[in-house]
Amino acid sequence: MSGYQPKVLLREIDGKYVAGLTEEELFARYDACEDLAQQLVPYVTRKRAENPSWSLDETLSKVEAGVDNKVADGQWDISRDEIVWIMGRVRQALAAEGGVS
């Protein structure tokens, strides 16, 4: 293809070129995702109590759809991979609490 040049997205931080997130930025993302997961655990528990006919998978699916909507509306800046990780952490926390049935 004529005129094609590969592009690399780099940022200069403290005199070094960095691709992707720094360790500090990655930890901040992890911390925010973990915090959201821990906030969703009691929310999922409450939703299950309010809707006893919903299975755990159904409840988690509805909560995940709500998270997806917040992201789509631009309210939250979370990647699809982060959402998958968050929902996995919610499931893991519920299992640790004995809330998975």
C-alpha positions in Angstrom: 0.0 0.0 0.0 1.6 3.3 -1.0 2.3 5.8 1.7 1.7 3.3 4.5 3.8 3.7 7.6 3.3 1.7 10.8 2.4 3.8 13.7 3.4 3.3 17.3 1.7 5.1 20.1 4.4 6.1 22.7 4.5 8.7 25.5 7.5 10.3 26.9 7.7 9.9 30.7 10.8 11.1 32.6 12.8 11.0 29.4 11.8 7.5 28.5 9.3 6.4 25.8 6.5 4.2 27.2 4.0 2.2 25.3 0.9 1.3 27.2 0.3 1.9 30.9 3.0 2.5 33.4 3.1 0.2 36.5 1.5 3.0 38.5 -1.3 3.5 35.9 -1.9 -0.3 35.7 -2.1 -0.5 39.5 -4.6 2.4 39.6 -6.8 0.6 37.0 -6.6 -2.6 39.0 -7.4 -0.8 42.2 -10.5 0.9 40.6 -11.7 -2.4 39.2 -11.2 -4.2 42.5 -13.1 -1.4 44.2 -16.0 -1.6 41.8 -16.1 -5.4 42.1 -16.3 -5.1 45.9 -19.1 -2.6 45.6 -21.0 -4.9 43.3 -21.0 -7.8 45.7 -23.6 -6.4 48.1 -25.5 -5.0 45.1 -25.8 -8.5 43.5 -26.7 -10.0 46.9 -29.5 -7.4 47.4 -30.8 -7.9 43.8 -30.9 -11.7 44.4 -32.9 -11.1 47.6 -35.3 -8.8 45.8 -35.7 -11.3 42.9 -35.6 -14.8 44.4 -36.6 -16.3 41.0 -33.4 -15.1 39.4 -30.5 -17.5 39.3 -27.0 -16.2 40.2 -26.0 -16.3 36.5 -29.1 -14.4 35.5 -28.4 -11.8 38.2 -24.8 -11.4 37.2 -25.8 -11.1 33.6 -28.2 -8.3 34.4 -25.6 -6.5 36.6 -23.0 -6.9 33.8 -25.5 -5.4 31.3 -25.9 -2.4 33.7 -22.2 -2.0 33.8 -22.0 -2.2 30.0 -24.7 0.5 29.8 -22.7 2.8 32.1 -19.7 2.3 29.9 -21.7 2.9 26.7 -23.2 6.1 28.1 -19.7 7.3 28.8 -20.3 7.4 32.6 -17.6 4.8 33.3 -14.2 4.3 31.6 -13.8 0.5 31.8 -12.6 -1.8 29.0 -14.4 -5.0 28.0 -11.6 -7.0 29.5 -11.9 -5.1 32.7 -15.6 -5.8 32.9 -15.0 -9.5 32.4 -12.4 -9.4 35.2 -14.7 -7.4 37.5 -17.6 -9.8 37.1 -15.2 -12.8 37.7 -14.1 -11.1 40.9 -17.7 -10.5 42.0 -18.4 -14.2 41.4 -15.3 -15.2 43.3 -16.2 -12.9 46.3 -19.7 -14.3 46.4 -18.3 -17.8 46.5 -16.0 -16.9 49.3 -19.0 -15.5 51.2 -21.1 -18.6 50.5 -23.4 -16.5 48.3 -23.1 -18.7 45.3 -25.9 -21.2 44.8 
